[in-house]
Amino acid sequence: MLVHQYGLPILRAVLCGFAGVAPRSATVNLIELLSIIASKYPAETREWMNKVLFAVGVILFWSHDCTKSVQDDFVESRATPEAKRNFVKAVVG
């Protein structure tokens, strides 16, 4: 029940940790947590990972040419959308 209610925010925290928010010393713990969630809830994990990795948000300020900007809502990274898709596939198949 805990995972169904808080799975998305937990997975978001784990993925943000992998993206560099958490120190490298936490990587082993993040891998273990992701592995447990993915093995017990594979369909939900796939859905949550896609929501987190491919979330798009509207920036709350206007750019210099008076238009709203849209950017990736996930932690800034050099990962391409293809790399993100491959990561999801590697984790949950």
N, C-alpha and C positions, 0 to 999 in steps of 0.2 A: 504494500500500500504506500509506503514511503517513497519508493522509486516512481510509482505512477504519479504521485502528486508533485514530487520535487525532482524528477529525473531530468527535465530540461535544464533547470538552473544548475544542477550538479554537473551535468555534461558540459554545459557552457563554461563553468569554472575549470573543469578538467582540460578542455580544449584551449582555453585562454592560457592555462598553465603551460601547455605544450608550445604555444605560440610565443612564449618568452616572458609571460607575466610572473610565473613562479620561478624560483631559483632552480638551477640544474640539479641540485641535490634532491629535489622533490620529484624528479622524473620517474623514479622507480615506483613511488607511491601512486603517481598519476596513471602509469601503465597498468598497475595492479587494479586500480579502481575501474578504469575503462574496460579492462578485460572481464572483470566480474559482471559489470552492467551489460556488456555486449553479449556475453555468453548466456545470461539469464533472460535478457529482453532484447533479442536481436532486431525485431521489427521496430520496436520503439526507439532503439539506439540509432538505427538508420534514419528514421524520421527526425529525431532530435538533432543528429549530427548535420543533416541537410539544413534544418532550420537555423542552426547556429552558424555554420560555415558560409551559407549563402544568404543570410539575412541582409536586407537592404533597408537603410533608414534615410530619412531626409535630414540634411544638415539644418540646424535651427537658425542659421544666419544667411543673409543674402550675399551673393558674390558681388564683385565689383561691377558686373554688368547687370545687376538687379534681377538675377535669376536664382532660383533655389538650386542648390547642388545636391546630387544624390551620390552616395558613396557606400561602399561595403560597410556594414555595421559591425563586422567582426574585428578583432584586434588587427592593427595594421601589420601586414606581412608581405613577403615576396612570393607567397604561394599563388600560383595561377588557379583559375577555376578547374582546369584539368587535373592539377596536382591535388586539389581538394577532393575531387570526385574519386581519384585513385586511392586517396587516404581512406575515405568512407568505405570503398570496396575492399580494401585490405583489412579493415577492422571488422566489418560485418558481412563481407562477401557479396 
